[in-house]
Amino acid sequence: MIGLQGVEPGREDDPLWLILPSPLDGTVLDGPLPKDRREDLQILGFSLAVSLTADGGHPLDIRPGGDPPDRIVRVKNGRPHSMELTELTASDVRHELAVVRQLGRDLHERLASESSRRTHLLGRRVVIAALPPEPLPRDTRLLLDKLVELLDQDRGCVGDGMDVSKGLPERLPDRGMYGHFGPVFVSVYADGAPGDILVSAGCQAEIRLREALQALEARVGAKDTPASEVLLMSCGMPDERGYQCPLDLFMFQFIAENRSRLSLSPRHLKGVFLHLWGTNRWLQLYRSQDPIQWPPIPAEDRHGV
């Protein structure tokens, strides 16, 4: 996955990530994942990250809350803290990404249910790429039918019959290129899974800093209630079907590099934290003067405290 960061003339105060066409889904867990399990994955993943990077006053006692809050956390010899859990994703600023992801999943389910009719796709990977600037329709049922029709005929895989012993040919073979319908281009590759038909959906995406910060501030505002003291936001969480969006990494990175531009002044929350799920990377975005015992103050934020 390749992303380019830069600015546009006249918008120097609002840098952006331009992410080249990339897969929008990656399976990290077998679904379905019910809400309670996803919340456990979120809080336990964060507590591990804290343990690896700071003295968190362990052992921890983590219990279900009243929704809100989602969990009650207490450190040894400490008082309980009410913790609310939420997510921050690339789809919060680029809503069209959710449409492309869903189209890819719908196509996978359709092809898998009709695999006996398209045995030429078994063991192969179908790639659908949404081409800018034409947007996908809100109702993708007709588009889905047309994509299935495109895949009815066996047109091979990308790279079939290509002799690279003397370097790349001047003209690449069109094997595996199924063409496009509307804003979606379809190609097929040989690196699938034996006996299965894989589908990878992708598109080019643009994430602007101002939109990312506004989405985060709006999420904090929505979760700022008397029921919760601590808000944990996670980027890169697997969804209820076990899929993770790789583009969430760029959301986290943008905020990590520009958190000084955040404007957070919650009325009830005493701490706001952002975690890149599955890693030990986490940020303290806000901490009030009223003490909270967990999570601890990160080392890079302790100066002047």
C-alpha positions as protocol buffer text, in pm:
chain_id: "A"
residue {
  index: 1
  type: MET
  ca { x: 0 y: 0 z: 0 }
}
residue {
  index: 2
  type: ILE
  ca { x: 151 y: 332 z: -112 }
}
residue {
  index: 3
  type: GLY
  ca { x: 49 y: 673 z: 18 }
}
residue {
  index: 4
  type: LEU
  ca { x: 181 y: 1013 z: -83 }
}
residue {
  index: 5
  type: GLN
  ca { x: 153 y: 1308 z: 153 }
}
residue {
  index: 6
  type: GLY
  ca { x: 149 y: 1662 z: 23 }
}
residue {
  index: 7
  type: VAL
  ca { x: -39 y: 1990 z: -10 }
}
residue {
  index: 8
  type: GLU
  ca { x: -233 y: 2167 z: -282 }
}
residue {
  index: 9
  type: PRO
  ca { x: -153 y: 2526 z: -384 }
}
residue {
  index: 10
  type: GLY
  ca { x: -370 y: 2756 z: -181 }
}
residue {
  index: 11
  type: ARG
  ca { x: -449 y: 2485 z: 77 }
}
residue {
  index: 12
  type: GLU
  ca { x: -112 y: 2462 z: 248 }
}
residue {
  index: 13
  type: ASP
  ca { x: -280 y: 2449 z: 589 }
}
residue {
  index: 14
  type: ASP
  ca { x: -472 y: 2135 z: 497 }
}
residue {
  index: 15
  type: PRO
  ca { x: -228 y: 1861 z: 389 }
}
residue {
  index: 16
  type: LEU
  ca { x: -358 y: 1534 z: 248 }
}
residue {
  index: 17
  type: TRP
  ca { x: -272 y: 1171 z: 203 }
}
residue {
  index: 18
  type: LEU
  ca { x: -321 y: 1045 z: -153 }
}
residue {
  index: 19
  type: ILE
  ca { x: -340 y: 667 z: -128 }
}
residue {
  index: 20
  type: LEU
  ca { x: -282 y: 489 z: -456 }
}
residue {
  index: 21
  type: PRO
  ca { x: -529 y: 217 z: -558 }
}
residue {
  index: 22
  type: SER
  ca { x: -514 y: -31 z: -272 }
}
residue {
  index: 23
  type: PRO
  ca { x: -721 y: -317 z: -128 }
}
residue {
  index: 24
  type: LEU
  ca { x: -977 y: -190 z: 121 }
}
residue {
  index: 25
  type: ASP
  ca { x: -1028 y: -516 z: 305 }
}
residue {
  index: 26
  type: GLY
  ca { x: -804 y: -764 z: 478 }
}
residue {
  index: 27
  type: THR
  ca { x: -931 y: -1059 z: 680 }
}
residue {
  index: 28
  type: VAL
  ca { x: -762 y: -1072 z: 1021 }
}
residue {
  index: 29
  type: LEU
  ca { x: -1013 y: -1287 z: 1211 }
}
residue {
  index: 30
  type: ASP
  ca { x: -1283 y: -1534 z: 1124 }
}
residue {
  index: 31
  type: GLY
  ca { x: -1624 y: -1375 z: 1169 }
}
residue {
  index: 32
  type: PRO
  ca { x: -1884 y: -1317 z: 1275 }
}
residue {
  index: 33
  type: LEU
  ca { x: -1758 y: -1114 z: 1571 }
}
residue {
  index: 34
  type: PRO
  ca { x: -2037 y: -1010 z: 1810 }
}
residue {
  index: 35
  type: LYS
  ca { x: -2024 y: -670 z: 1978 }
}
residue {
  index: 36
  type: ASP
  ca { x: -1898 y: -799 z: 2314 }
}
residue {
  index: 37
  type: ARG
  ca { x: -1612 y: -989 z: 2153 }
}
residue {
  index: 38
  type: ARG
  ca { x: -1506 y: -690 z: 1945 }
}
residue {
  index: 39
  type: GLU
  ca { x: -1508 y: -473 z: 2257 }
}
residue {
  index: 40
  type: ASP
  ca { x: -1293 y: -732 z: 2436 }
}
residue {
  index: 41
  type: LEU
  ca { x: -1049 y: -731 z: 2145 }
}
residue {
  index: 42
  type: GLN
  ca { x: -1038 y: -351 z: 2164 }
}
residue {
  index: 43
  type: ILE
  ca { x: -981 y: -304 z: 2537 }
}
residue {
  index: 44
  type: LEU
  ca { x: -747 y: -604 z: 2572 }
}
residue {
  index: 45
  type: GLY
  ca { x: -545 y: -492 z: 2269 }
}
residue {
  index: 46
  type: PHE
  ca { x: -510 y: -146 z: 2418 }
}
residue {
  index: 47
  type: SER
  ca { x: -416 y: -273 z: 2764 }
}
residue {
  index: 48
  type: LEU
  ca { x: -143 y: -487 z: 2604 }
}
residue {
  index: 49
  type: ALA
  ca { x: -10 y: -183 z: 2415 }
}
residue {
  index: 50
  type: VAL
  ca { x: -4 y: 16 z: 2741 }
}
residue {
  index: 51
  type: SER
  ca { x: 175 y: -268 z: 2920 }
}
residue {
  index: 52
  type: LEU
  ca { x: 442 y: -282 z: 2649 }
}
residue {
  index: 53
  type: THR
  ca { x: 511 y: 93 z: 2650 }
}
residue {
  index: 54
  type: ALA
  ca { x: 443 y: 218 z: 3004 }
}
residue {
  index: 55
  type: ASP
  ca { x: 411 y: 116 z: 3366 }
}
residue {
  index: 56
  type: GLY
  ca { x: 36 y: 71 z: 3378 }
}
residue {
  index: 57
  type: GLY
  ca { x: 0 y: -25 z: 3743 }
}
residue {
  index: 58
  type: HIS
  ca { x: -102 y: -380 z: 3660 }
}
residue {
  index: 59
  type: PRO
  ca { x: -275 y: -611 z: 3732 }
}
residue {
  index: 60
  type: LEU
  ca { x: -593 y: -477 z: 3574 }
}
residue {
  index: 61
  type: ASP
  ca { x: -950 y: -564 z: 3656 }
}
residue {
  index: 62
  type: ILE
  ca { x: -1168 y: -518 z: 3346 }
}
residue {
  index: 63
  type: ARG
  ca { x: -1544 y: -569 z: 3372 }
}
residue {
  index: 64
  type: PRO
  ca { x: -1849 y: -495 z: 3155 }
}
residue {
  index: 65
  type: GLY
  ca { x: -2013 y: -157 z: 3213 }
}
residue {
  index: 66
  type: GLY
  ca { x: -2370 y: -44 z: 3169 }
}
residue {
  index: 67
  type: ASP
  ca { x: -2329 y: 51 z: 2800 }
}
residue {
  index: 68
  type: PRO
  ca { x: -2254 y: 332 z: 2855 }
}
residue {
  index: 69
  type: PRO
  ca { x: -1989 y: 288 z: 2968 }
}
residue {
  index: 70
  type: ASP
  ca { x: -1865 y: -15 z: 2778 }
}
residue {
  index: 71
  type: ARG
  ca { x: -1613 y: -130 z: 3038 }
}
residue {
  index: 72
  type: ILE
  ca { x: -1508 y: -59 z: 3396 }
}
residue {
  index: 73
  type: VAL
  ca { x: -1132 y: -65 z: 3449 }
}
residue {
  index: 74
  type: ARG
  ca { x: -958 y: -71 z: 3787 }
}
residue {
  index: 75
  type: VAL
  ca { x: -586 y: -94 z: 3856 }
}
residue {
  index: 76
  type: LYS
  ca { x: -450 y: -264 z: 4166 }
}
residue {
  index: 77
  type: ASN
  ca { x: -528 y: -58 z: 4479 }
}
residue {
  index: 78
  type: GLY
  ca { x: -703 y: 202 z: 4264 }
}
residue {
  index: 79
  type: ARG
  ca { x: -1055 y: 322 z: 4201 }
}
residue {
  index: 80
  type: PRO
  ca { x: -1267 y: 211 z: 3904 }
}
residue {
  index: 81
  type: HIS
  ca { x: -1273 y: 416 z: 3584 }
}
residue {
  index: 82
  type: SER
  ca { x: -1566 y: 407 z: 3343 }
}
residue {
  index: 83
  type: MET
  ca { x: -1442 y: 360 z: 2986 }
}
residue {
  index: 84
  type: GLU
  ca { x: -1625 y: 417 z: 2660 }
}
residue {
  index: 85
  type: LEU
  ca { x: -1502 y: 240 z: 2343 }
}
residue {
  index: 86
  type: THR
  ca { x: -1539 y: 363 z: 1987 }
}
residue {
  index: 87
  type: GLU
  ca { x: -1364 y: 352 z: 1651 }
}
residue {
  index: 88
  type: LEU
  ca { x: -1216 y: 601 z: 1407 }
}
residue {
  index: 89
  type: THR
  ca { x: -1189 y: 478 z: 1048 }
}
residue {
  index: 90
  type: ALA
  ca { x: -1103 y: 607 z: 704 }
}
residue {
  index: 91
  type: SER
  ca { x: -1471 y: 562 z: 614 }
}
residue {
  index: 92
  type: ASP
  ca { x: -1554 y: 840 z: 862 }
}
residue {
  index: 93
  type: VAL
  ca { x: -1404 y: 1089 z: 616 }
}
residue {
  index: 94
  type: ARG
  ca { x: -1440 y: 895 z: 290 }
}
residue {
  index: 95
  type: HIS
  ca { x: -1787 y: 744 z: 298 }
}
residue {
  index: 96
  type: GLU
  ca { x: -1749 y: 605 z: -54 }
}
residue {
  index: 97
  type: LEU
  ca { x: -1491 y: 358 z: 78 }
}
residue {
  index: 98
  type: ALA
  ca { x: -1767 y: 173 z: 261 }
}
residue {
  index: 99
  type: VAL
  ca { x: -1960 y: 138 z: -66 }
}
residue {
  index: 100
  type: VAL
  ca { x: -1659 y: -9 z: -246 }
}
residue {
  index: 101
  type: ARG
  ca { x: -1587 y: -248 z: 41 }
}
residue {
  index: 102
  type: GLN
  ca { x: -1947 y: -368 z: 47 }
}
residue {
  index: 103
  type: LEU
  ca { x: -1949 y: -417 z: -330 }
}
residue {
  index: 104
  type: GLY
  ca { x: -1641 y: -638 z: -300 }
}
residue {
  index: 105
  type: ARG
  ca { x: -1802 y: -846 z: -26 }
}
residue {
  index: 106
  type: ASP
  ca { x: -2127 y: -879 z: -218 }
}
residue {
  index: 107
  type: LEU
  ca { x: -1938 y: -993 z: -527 }
}
residue {
  index: 108
  type: HIS
  ca { x: -1746 y: -1251 z: -323 }
}
residue {
  index: 109
  type: GLU
  ca { x: -2067 y: -1392 z: -176 }
}
residue {
  index: 110
  type: ARG
  ca { x: -2232 y: -1406 z: -518 }
}
residue {
  index: 111
  type: LEU
  ca { x: -1939 y: -1581 z: -684 }
}
residue {
  index: 112
  type: ALA
  ca { x: -1891 y: -1821 z: -393 }
}
residue {
  index: 113
  type: SER
  ca { x: -2258 y: -1921 z: -401 }
}
residue {
  index: 114
  type: GLU
  ca { x: -2241 y: -1983 z: -777 }
}
residue {
  index: 115
  type: SER
  ca { x: -1887 y: -2125 z: -797 }
}
residue {
  index: 116
  type: SER
  ca { x: -2002 y: -2434 z: -988 }
}
residue {
  index: 117
  type: ARG
  ca { x: -2099 y: -2204 z: -1276 }
}
residue {
  index: 118
  type: ARG
  ca { x: -1758 y: -2035 z: -1286 }
}
residue {
  index: 119
  type: THR
  ca { x: -1503 y: -2304 z: -1212 }
}
residue {
  index: 120
  type: HIS
  ca { x: -1247 y: -2105 z: -1411 }
}
residue {
  index: 121
  type: LEU
  ca { x: -1230 y: -1863 z: -1115 }
}
residue {
  index: 122
  type: LEU
  ca { x: -1154 y: -2127 z: -851 }
}
residue {
  index: 123
  type: GLY
  ca { x: -811 y: -2069 z: -700 }
}
residue {
  index: 124
  type: ARG
  ca { x: -796 y: -1719 z: -846 }
}
residue {
  index: 125
  type: ARG
  ca { x: -825 y: -1367 z: -711 }
}
residue {
  index: 126
  type: VAL
  ca { x: -1075 y: -1128 z: -865 }
}
residue {
  index: 127
  type: VAL
  ca { x: -975 y: -764 z: -830 }
}
residue {
  index: 128
  type: ILE
  ca { x: -1228 y: -485 z: -870 }
}
residue {
  index: 129
  type: ALA
  ca { x: -1096 y: -131 z: -879 }
}
residue {
  index: 130
  type: ALA
  ca { x: -1318 y: 175 z: -851 }
}
residue {
  index: 131
  type: LEU
  ca { x: -1184 y: 430 z: -1096 }
}
residue {
  index: 132
  type: PRO
  ca { x: -1190 y: 800 z: -1004 }
}
residue {
  index: 133
  type: PRO
  ca { x: -1352 y: 1040 z: -1046 }
}
residue {
  index: 134
  type: GLU
  ca { x: -1681 y: 866 z: -1128 }
}
residue {
  index: 135
  type: PRO
  ca { x: -1853 y: 764 z: -803 }
}
residue {
  index: 136
  type: LEU
  ca { x: -2026 y: 434 z: -741 }
}
residue {
  index: 137
  type: PRO
  ca { x: -2405 y: 439 z: -739 }
}
residue {
  index: 138
  type: ARG
  ca { x: -2574 y: 420 z: -401 }
}
residue {
  index: 139
  type: ASP
  ca { x: -2769 y: 116 z: -519 }
}
residue {
  index: 140
  type: THR
  ca { x: -2510 y: -127 z: -651 }
}
residue {
  index: 141
  type: ARG
  ca { x: -2740 y: -419 z: -740 }
}
residue {
  index: 142
  type: LEU
  ca { x: -2731 y: -353 z: -1116 }
}
residue {
  index: 143
  type: LEU
  ca { x: -2357 y: -295 z: -1104 }
}
residue {
  index: 144
  type: LEU
  ca { x: -2312 y: -622 z: -916 }
}
residue {
  index: 145
  type: ASP
  ca { x: -2510 y: -812 z: -1181 }
}
residue {
  index: 146
  type: LYS
  ca { x: -2297 y: -663 z: -1460 }
}
residue {
  index: 147
  type: LEU
  ca { x: -1971 y: -749 z: -1283 }
}
residue {
  index: 148
  type: VAL
  ca { x: -2086 y: -1109 z: -1247 }
}
residue {
  index: 149
  type: GLU
  ca { x: -2167 y: -1117 z: -1620 }
}
residue {
  index: 150
  type: LEU
  ca { x: -1818 y: -989 z: -1702 }
}
residue {
  index: 151
  type: LEU
  ca { x: -1670 y: -1284 z: -1513 }
}
residue {
  index: 152
  type: ASP
  ca { x: -1878 y: -1551 z: -1688 }
}
residue {
  index: 153
  type: GLN
  ca { x: -1621 y: -1611 z: -1961 }
}
residue {
  index: 154
  type: ASP
  ca { x: -1274 y: -1748 z: -1886 }
}
residue {
  index: 155
  type: ARG
  ca { x: -1023 y: -1485 z: -1993 }
}
residue {
  index: 156
  type: GLY
  ca { x: -730 y: -1626 z: -1800 }
}
residue {
  index: 157
  type: CYS
  ca { x: -513 y: -1450 z: -1545 }
}
residue {
  index: 158
  type: VAL
  ca { x: -285 y: -1150 z: -1556 }
}
residue {
  index: 159
  type: GLY
  ca { x: 59 y: -1273 z: -1656 }
}
residue {
  index: 160
  type: ASP
  ca { x: -57 y: -1581 z: -1848 }
}
residue {
  index: 161
  type: GLY
  ca { x: 160 y: -1652 z: -2151 }
}
residue {
  index: 162
  type: MET
  ca { x: 403 y: -1370 z: -2077 }
}
residue {
  index: 163
  type: ASP
  ca { x: 770 y: -1449 z: -2142 }
}
residue {
  index: 164
  type: VAL
  ca { x: 991 y: -1231 z: -1923 }
}
residue {
  index: 165
  type: SER
  ca { x: 1313 y: -1422 z: -1987 }
}
residue {
  index: 166
  type: LYS
  ca { x: 1429 y: -1130 z: -2205 }
}
residue {
  index: 167
  type: GLY
  ca { x: 1262 y: -856 z: -2004 }
}
residue {
  index: 168
  type: LEU
  ca { x: 913 y: -716 z: -2014 }
}
residue {
  index: 169
  type: PRO
  ca { x: 746 y: -721 z: -2356 }
}
residue {
  index: 170
  type: GLU
  ca { x: 661 y: -395 z: -2527 }
}
residue {
  index: 171
  type: ARG
  ca { x: 293 y: -479 z: -2508 }
}
residue {
  index: 172
  type: LEU
  ca { x: 150 y: -668 z: -2213 }
}
residue {
  index: 173
  type: PRO
  ca { x: -95 y: -949 z: -2292 }
}
residue {
  index: 174
  type: ASP
  ca { x: -457 y: -874 z: -2215 }
}
residue {
  index: 175
  type: ARG
  ca { x: -510 y: -1208 z: -2043 }
}
residue {
  index: 176
  type: GLY
  ca { x: -686 y: -1161 z: -1711 }
}
residue {
  index: 177
  type: MET
  ca { x: -820 y: -819 z: -1808 }
}
residue {
  index: 178
  type: TYR
  ca { x: -1197 y: -847 z: -1795 }
}
residue {
  index: 179
  type: GLY
  ca { x: -1265 y: -483 z: -1870 }
}
residue {
  index: 180
  type: HIS
  ca { x: -1496 y: -249 z: -1689 }
}
residue {
  index: 181
  type: PHE
  ca { x: -1855 y: -162 z: -1633 }
}
residue {
  index: 182
  type: GLY
  ca { x: -1921 y: 197 z: -1533 }
}
residue {
  index: 183
  type: PRO
  ca { x: -1664 y: 309 z: -1277 }
}
residue {
  index: 184
  type: VAL
  ca { x: -1530 y: -39 z: -1194 }
}
residue {
  index: 185
  type: PHE
  ca { x: -1247 y: -224 z: -1370 }
}
residue {
  index: 186
  type: VAL
  ca { x: -1215 y: -602 z: -1326 }
}
residue {
  index: 187
  type: SER
  ca { x: -902 y: -816 z: -1351 }
}
residue {
  index: 188
  type: VAL
  ca { x: -815 y: -1168 z: -1236 }
}
residue {
  index: 189
  type: TYR
  ca { x: -490 y: -1299 z: -1087 }
}
residue {
  index: 190
  type: ALA
  ca { x: -362 y: -1650 z: -1020 }
}
residue {
  index: 191
  type: ASP
  ca { x: -268 y: -1593 z: -653 }
}
residue {
  index: 192
  type: GLY
  ca { x: -597 y: -1706 z: -503 }
}
residue {
  index: 193
  type: ALA
  ca { x: -677 y: -1985 z: -256 }
}
residue {
  index: 194
  type: PRO
  ca { x: -718 y: -2345 z: -374 }
}
residue {
  index: 195
  type: GLY
  ca { x: -1085 y: -2430 z: -421 }
}
residue {
  index: 196
  type: ASP
  ca { x: -1204 y: -2078 z: -343 }
}
residue {
  index: 197
  type: ILE
  ca { x: -1274 y: -1756 z: -530 }
}
residue {
  index: 198
  type: LEU
  ca { x: -1117 y: -1453 z: -363 }
}
residue {
  index: 199
  type: VAL
  ca { x: -1232 y: -1099 z: -429 }
}
residue {
  index: 200
  type: SER
  ca { x: -1024 y: -791 z: -354 }
}
residue {
  index: 201
  type: ALA
  ca { x: -1191 y: -450 z: -379 }
}
residue {
  index: 202
  type: GLY
  ca { x: -985 y: -134 z: -397 }
}
residue {
  index: 203
  type: CYS
  ca { x: -979 y: 227 z: -503 }
}
residue {
  index: 204
  type: GLN
  ca { x: -773 y: 540 z: -484 }
}
residue {
  index: 205
  type: ALA
  ca { x: -845 y: 743 z: -173 }
}
residue {
  index: 206
  type: GLU
  ca { x: -776 y: 1092 z: -46 }
}
residue {
  index: 207
  type: ILE
  ca { x: -770 y: 1178 z: 324 }
}
residue {
  index: 208
  type: ARG
  ca { x: -738 y: 1542 z: 425 }
}
residue {
  index: 209
  type: LEU
  ca { x: -606 y: 1644 z: 764 }
}
residue {
  index: 210
  type: ARG
  ca { x: -889 y: 1886 z: 838 }
}
residue {
  index: 211
  type: GLU
  ca { x: -1149 y: 1616 z: 771 }
}
residue {
  index: 212
  type: ALA
  ca { x: -963 y: 1366 z: 990 }
}
residue {
  index: 213
  type: LEU
  ca { x: -940 y: 1608 z: 1282 }
}
residue {
  index: 214
  type: GLN
  ca { x: -1304 y: 1712 z: 1246 }
}
residue {
  index: 215
  type: ALA
  ca { x: -1415 y: 1348 z: 1246 }
}
residue {
  index: 216
  type: LEU
  ca { x: -1218 y: 1282 z: 1562 }
}
residue {
  index: 217
  type: GLU
  ca { x: -1347 y: 1593 z: 1740 }
}
residue {
  index: 218
  type: ALA
  ca { x: -1704 y: 1503 z: 1643 }
}
residue {
  index: 219
  type: ARG
  ca { x: -1661 y: 1151 z: 1782 }
}
residue {
  index: 220
  type: VAL
  ca { x: -1529 y: 1286 z: 2110 }
}
residue {
  index: 221
  type: GLY
  ca { x: -1823 y: 1526 z: 2134 }
}
residue {
  index: 222
  type: ALA
  ca { x: -2071 y: 1244 z: 2076 }
}
residue {
  index: 223
  type: LYS
  ca { x: -1914 y: 1030 z: 2349 }
}
residue {
  index: 224
  type: ASP
  ca { x: -1871 y: 1308 z: 2605 }
}
residue {
  index: 225
  type: THR
  ca { x: -2139 y: 1201 z: 2854 }
}
residue {
  index: 226
  type: PRO
  ca { x: -2155 y: 1184 z: 3235 }
}
residue {
  index: 227
  type: ALA
  ca { x: -2149 y: 802 z: 3212 }
}
residue {
  index: 228
  type: SER
  ca { x: -1784 y: 783 z: 3099 }
}
residue {
  index: 229
  type: GLU
  ca { x: -1453 y: 915 z: 3228 }
}
residue {
  index: 230
  type: VAL
  ca { x: -1218 y: 771 z: 2966 }
}
residue {
  index: 231
  type: LEU
  ca { x: -1269 y: 742 z: 2590 }
}
residue {
  index: 232
  type: LEU
  ca { x: -1069 y: 491 z: 2390 }
}
residue {
  index: 233
  type: MET
  ca { x: -1080 y: 530 z: 2012 }
}
residue {
  index: 234
  type: SER
  ca { x: -921 y: 265 z: 1793 }
}
residue {
  index: 235
  type: CYS
  ca { x: -803 y: 273 z: 1432 }
}
residue {
  index: 236
  type: GLY
  ca { x: -780 y: -51 z: 1237 }
}
residue {
  index: 237
  type: MET
  ca { x: -1026 y: -259 z: 1440 }
}
residue {
  index: 238
  type: PRO
  ca { x: -1167 y: -567 z: 1265 }
}
residue {
  index: 239
  type: ASP
  ca { x: -1535 y: -524 z: 1189 }
}
residue {
  index: 240
  type: GLU
  ca { x: -1812 y: -768 z: 1276 }
}
residue {
  index: 241
  type: ARG
  ca { x: -1710 y: -992 z: 983 }
}
residue {
  index: 242
  type: GLY
  ca { x: -1340 y: -996 z: 1077 }
}
residue {
  index: 243
  type: TYR
  ca { x: -1228 y: -753 z: 806 }
}
residue {
  index: 244
  type: GLN
  ca { x: -977 y: -475 z: 868 }
}
residue {
  index: 245
  type: CYS
  ca { x: -936 y: -167 z: 647 }
}
residue {
  index: 246
  type: PRO
  ca { x: -563 y: -100 z: 581 }
}
residue {
  index: 247
  type: LEU
  ca { x: -636 y: 268 z: 512 }
}
residue {
  index: 248
  type: ASP
  ca { x: -707 y: 327 z: 882 }
}
residue {
  index: 249
  type: LEU
  ca { x: -329 y: 334 z: 930 }
}
residue {
  index: 250
  type: PHE
  ca { x: -317 y: 665 z: 742 }
}
residue {
  index: 251
  type: MET
  ca { x: -585 y: 812 z: 971 }
}
residue {
  index: 252
  type: PHE
  ca { x: -380 y: 723 z: 1276 }
}
residue {
  index: 253
  type: GLN
  ca { x: -56 y: 851 z: 1125 }
}
residue {
  index: 254
  type: PHE
  ca { x: -212 y: 1183 z: 1024 }
}
residue {
  index: 255
  type: ILE
  ca { x: -344 y: 1245 z: 1375 }
}
residue {
  index: 256
  type: ALA
  ca { x: -19 y: 1131 z: 1538 }
}
residue {
  index: 257
  type: GLU
  ca { x: 175 y: 1388 z: 1335 }
}
residue {
  index: 258
  type: ASN
  ca { x: -74 y: 1672 z: 1390 }
}
residue {
  index: 259
  type: ARG
  ca { x: -237 y: 1617 z: 1729 }
}
residue {
  index: 260
  type: SER
  ca { x: -123 y: 1962 z: 1842 }
}
residue {
  index: 261
  type: ARG
  ca { x: -390 y: 2099 z: 1605 }
}
residue {
  index: 262
  type: LEU
  ca { x: -671 y: 1918 z: 1784 }
}
residue {
  index: 263
  type: SER
  ca { x: -918 y: 2124 z: 1982 }
}
residue {
  index: 264
  type: LEU
  ca { x: -1060 y: 1904 z: 2259 }
}
residue {
  index: 265
  type: SER
  ca { x: -1238 y: 2042 z: 2563 }
}
residue {
  index: 266
  type: PRO
  ca { x: -1484 y: 1776 z: 2680 }
}
residue {
  index: 267
  type: ARG
  ca { x: -1714 y: 1852 z: 2972 }
}
residue {
  index: 268
  type: HIS
  ca { x: -1718 y: 1506 z: 3127 }
}
residue {
  index: 269
  type: LEU
  ca { x: -1433 y: 1299 z: 2984 }
}
residue {
  index: 270
  type: LYS
  ca { x: -1108 y: 1306 z: 3180 }
}
residue {
  index: 271
  type: GLY
  ca { x: -900 y: 1126 z: 2922 }
}
residue {
  index: 272
  type: VAL
  ca { x: -911 y: 1064 z: 2546 }
}
residue {
  index: 273
  type: PHE
  ca { x: -679 y: 809 z: 2384 }
}
residue {
  index: 274
  type: LEU
  ca { x: -622 y: 679 z: 2031 }
}
residue {
  index: 275
  type: HIS
  ca { x: -484 y: 330 z: 1962 }
}
residue {
  index: 276
  type: LEU
  ca { x: -370 y: 170 z: 1639 }
}
residue {
  index: 277
  type: TRP
  ca { x: -523 y: -173 z: 1697 }
}
residue {
  index: 278
  type: GLY
  ca { x: -290 y: -471 z: 1676 }
}
residue {
  index: 279
  type: THR
  ca { x: 18 y: -260 z: 1755 }
}
residue {
  index: 280
  type: ASN
  ca { x: 175 y: -94 z: 2060 }
}
residue {
  index: 281
  type: ARG
  ca { x: 119 y: 254 z: 1912 }
}
residue {
  index: 282
  type: TRP
  ca { x: -119 y: 473 z: 2112 }
}
residue {
  index: 283
  type: LEU
  ca { x: -162 y: 844 z: 2177 }
}
residue {
  index: 284
  type: GLN
  ca { x: -285 y: 1055 z: 2464 }
}
residue {
  index: 285
  type: LEU
  ca { x: -503 y: 1321 z: 2302 }
}
residue {
  index: 286
  type: TYR
  ca { x: -651 y: 1476 z: 2615 }
}
residue {
  index: 287
  type: ARG
  ca { x: -613 y: 1446 z: 2993 }
}
residue {
  index: 288
  type: SER
  ca { x: -789 y: 1671 z: 3241 }
}
residue {
  index: 289
  type: GLN
  ca { x: -645 y: 1805 z: 3563 }
}
residue {
  index: 290
  type: ASP
  ca { x: -861 y: 1559 z: 3757 }
}
residue {
  index: 291
  type: PRO
  ca { x: -641 y: 1252 z: 3803 }
}
residue {
  index: 292
  type: ILE
  ca { x: -713 y: 920 z: 3634 }
}
residue {
  index: 293
  type: GLN
  ca { x: -494 y: 623 z: 3721 }
}
residue {
  index: 294
  type: TRP
  ca { x: -528 y: 433 z: 3395 }
}
residue {
  index: 295
  type: PRO
  ca { x: -400 y: 451 z: 3134 }
}
residue {
  index: 296
  type: PRO
  ca { x: -79 y: 612 z: 3263 }
}
residue {
  index: 297
  type: ILE
  ca { x: 73 y: 922 z: 3111 }
}
residue {
  index: 298
  type: PRO
  ca { x: 287 y: 818 z: 2812 }
}
residue {
  index: 299
  type: ALA
  ca { x: 658 y: 885 z: 2850 }
}
residue {
  index: 300
  type: GLU
  ca { x: 662 y: 1147 z: 2573 }
}
residue {
  index: 301
  type: ASP
  ca { x: 388 y: 1345 z: 2753 }
}
residue {
  index: 302
  type: ARG
  ca { x: 536 y: 1341 z: 3103 }
}
residue {
  index: 303
  type: HIS
  ca { x: 758 y: 1646 z: 3072 }
}
residue {
  index: 304
  type: GLY
  ca { x: 610 y: 1937 z: 3258 }
}
residue {
  index: 305
  type: VAL
  ca { x: 364 y: 1716 z: 3445 }
}
